[in-house]
Amino acid sequence: MNIWTALSVVAILGLIVVLWTRRPRERSFTVAIPEPVEEQLAGFTARNGELVGVLRERGVDLNRPRQIDLHFLANTEESAKTLMRSLGSAFPGGTLQLERAKSIGPAWSVTCVVQAAVSAIVQPQAVERRIRLATSAGAIHDGWGTPVEKR
């Protein structure tokens, strides 16, 4: 083997090593362990107050049923599917959506779309129920939203 062949082999092996070490890695982001239910409830109560204020300013009737998207996050497909079964029982008329994250973040997103009044969704008992459903499935409740027409 001449010197040029040996150098070519070394260069190719070096290139393979560099490319191998720079390959994309699987995400390791995980959903944080949730705070105690009481702390989560206090946080949601504060955020709900702000969101209700914005909806009032936009003229939304808080007592009229409308589309509400309930958001949840899970680390594993198994916990996401467990949560979906619980949500299906808790919200029988709801539409469930399971989505694998496409970017950095928790691995699984679960959305439960229901028809309900905002005033009912923000009740502390309703919020606590959603927090407990998520926690029992190994997931977290990530809040809610509703479409609002632009003015």
Contacts in CASP RR format, 6 or more apart in sequence:
PFRMAT RR
TARGET T0000
AUTHOR 0000-0000-0000
METHOD contacts of the structure
MODEL  1
MNIWTALSVVAILGLIVVLWTRRPRERSFTVAIPEPVEEQLAGFTARNGE
LVGVLRERGVDLNRPRQIDLHFLANTEESAKTLMRSLGSAFPGGTLQLER
AKSIGPAWSVTCVVQAAVSAIVQPQAVERRIRLATSAGAIHDGWGTPVEK
R
27 101 0 8 1.000
27 104 0 8 1.000
27 105 0 8 1.000
27 107 0 8 1.000
29 104 0 8 1.000
29 105 0 8 1.000
29 106 0 8 1.000
29 107 0 8 1.000
30 75 0 8 1.000
30 106 0 8 1.000
30 107 0 8 1.000
31 73 0 8 1.000
31 74 0 8 1.000
31 75 0 8 1.000
31 106 0 8 1.000
31 139 0 8 1.000
31 140 0 8 1.000
32 140 0 8 1.000
34 40 0 8 1.000
34 131 0 8 1.000
34 134 0 8 1.000
34 135 0 8 1.000
34 140 0 8 1.000
37 128 0 8 1.000
37 131 0 8 1.000
37 132 0 8 1.000
37 135 0 8 1.000
40 131 0 8 1.000
40 141 0 8 1.000
41 124 0 8 1.000
41 127 0 8 1.000
41 128 0 8 1.000
41 131 0 8 1.000
44 127 0 8 1.000
44 131 0 8 1.000
44 141 0 8 1.000
44 143 0 8 1.000
45 124 0 8 1.000
45 127 0 8 1.000
47 143 0 8 1.000
48 122 0 8 1.000
48 127 0 8 1.000
49 122 0 8 1.000
51 122 0 8 1.000
51 145 0 8 1.000
52 62 0 8 1.000
52 118 0 8 1.000
52 122 0 8 1.000
55 62 0 8 1.000
55 118 0 8 1.000
55 146 0 8 1.000
55 148 0 8 1.000
56 62 0 8 1.000
58 148 0 8 1.000
58 151 0 8 1.000
60 66 0 8 1.000
60 118 0 8 1.000
60 146 0 8 1.000
60 148 0 8 1.000
62 117 0 8 1.000
62 118 0 8 1.000
62 119 0 8 1.000
63 117 0 8 1.000
63 118 0 8 1.000
63 119 0 8 1.000
64 117 0 8 1.000
65 115 0 8 1.000
65 116 0 8 1.000
65 117 0 8 1.000
66 115 0 8 1.000
66 116 0 8 1.000
66 117 0 8 1.000
66 118 0 8 1.000
66 146 0 8 1.000
66 147 0 8 1.000
67 113 0 8 1.000
67 114 0 8 1.000
67 115 0 8 1.000
67 146 0 8 1.000
67 147 0 8 1.000
68 113 0 8 1.000
68 114 0 8 1.000
68 115 0 8 1.000
68 116 0 8 1.000
68 118 0 8 1.000
68 121 0 8 1.000
68 144 0 8 1.000
68 145 0 8 1.000
68 146 0 8 1.000
69 111 0 8 1.000
69 112 0 8 1.000
69 113 0 8 1.000
69 144 0 8 1.000
69 145 0 8 1.000
69 146 0 8 1.000
70 87 0 8 1.000
70 91 0 8 1.000
70 111 0 8 1.000
70 112 0 8 1.000
70 113 0 8 1.000
70 114 0 8 1.000
70 121 0 8 1.000
70 130 0 8 1.000
70 141 0 8 1.000
70 143 0 8 1.000
70 144 0 8 1.000
71 109 0 8 1.000
71 110 0 8 1.000
71 111 0 8 1.000
71 141 0 8 1.000
71 142 0 8 1.000
71 143 0 8 1.000
71 144 0 8 1.000
71 145 0 8 1.000
72 80 0 8 1.000
72 83 0 8 1.000
72 87 0 8 1.000
72 109 0 8 1.000
72 110 0 8 1.000
72 111 0 8 1.000
72 112 0 8 1.000
72 134 0 8 1.000
72 139 0 8 1.000
72 140 0 8 1.000
72 141 0 8 1.000
72 142 0 8 1.000
73 106 0 8 1.000
73 108 0 8 1.000
73 109 0 8 1.000
73 110 0 8 1.000
73 139 0 8 1.000
73 140 0 8 1.000
73 142 0 8 1.000
74 80 0 8 1.000
74 83 0 8 1.000
74 106 0 8 1.000
74 107 0 8 1.000
74 108 0 8 1.000
74 109 0 8 1.000
74 110 0 8 1.000
74 137 0 8 1.000
74 138 0 8 1.000
74 139 0 8 1.000
74 140 0 8 1.000
75 106 0 8 1.000
75 107 0 8 1.000
75 108 0 8 1.000
75 138 0 8 1.000
75 139 0 8 1.000
76 107 0 8 1.000
76 108 0 8 1.000
77 100 0 8 1.000
77 107 0 8 1.000
77 108 0 8 1.000
79 108 0 8 1.000
79 137 0 8 1.000
79 138 0 8 1.000
79 139 0 8 1.000
80 98 0 8 1.000
80 108 0 8 1.000
80 109 0 8 1.000
80 110 0 8 1.000
80 137 0 8 1.000
80 139 0 8 1.000
81 98 0 8 1.000
82 137 0 8 1.000
82 138 0 8 1.000
82 139 0 8 1.000
83 110 0 8 1.000
83 133 0 8 1.000
83 134 0 8 1.000
83 137 0 8 1.000
83 138 0 8 1.000
83 139 0 8 1.000
84 96 0 8 1.000
84 98 0 8 1.000
84 110 0 8 1.000
86 133 0 8 1.000
86 136 0 8 1.000
86 137 0 8 1.000
87 94 0 8 1.000
87 96 0 8 1.000
87 110 0 8 1.000
87 112 0 8 1.000
87 133 0 8 1.000
88 94 0 8 1.000
88 96 0 8 1.000
88 112 0 8 1.000
90 129 0 8 1.000
90 133 0 8 1.000
91 112 0 8 1.000
91 114 0 8 1.000
93 114 0 8 1.000
93 115 0 8 1.000
94 112 0 8 1.000
94 113 0 8 1.000
94 114 0 8 1.000
94 115 0 8 1.000
95 112 0 8 1.000
95 113 0 8 1.000
95 114 0 8 1.000
96 110 0 8 1.000
96 111 0 8 1.000
96 112 0 8 1.000
96 113 0 8 1.000
97 110 0 8 1.000
97 111 0 8 1.000
97 112 0 8 1.000
97 113 0 8 1.000
98 108 0 8 1.000
98 109 0 8 1.000
98 110 0 8 1.000
99 108 0 8 1.000
99 109 0 8 1.000
99 110 0 8 1.000
99 111 0 8 1.000
100 107 0 8 1.000
100 108 0 8 1.000
100 109 0 8 1.000
101 107 0 8 1.000
101 108 0 8 1.000
101 109 0 8 1.000
108 139 0 8 1.000
110 139 0 8 1.000
118 146 0 8 1.000
120 126 0 8 1.000
121 127 0 8 1.000
121 144 0 8 1.000
127 141 0 8 1.000
130 141 0 8 1.000
130 143 0 8 1.000
131 141 0 8 1.000
133 141 0 8 1.000
134 140 0 8 1.000
134 141 0 8 1.000
END
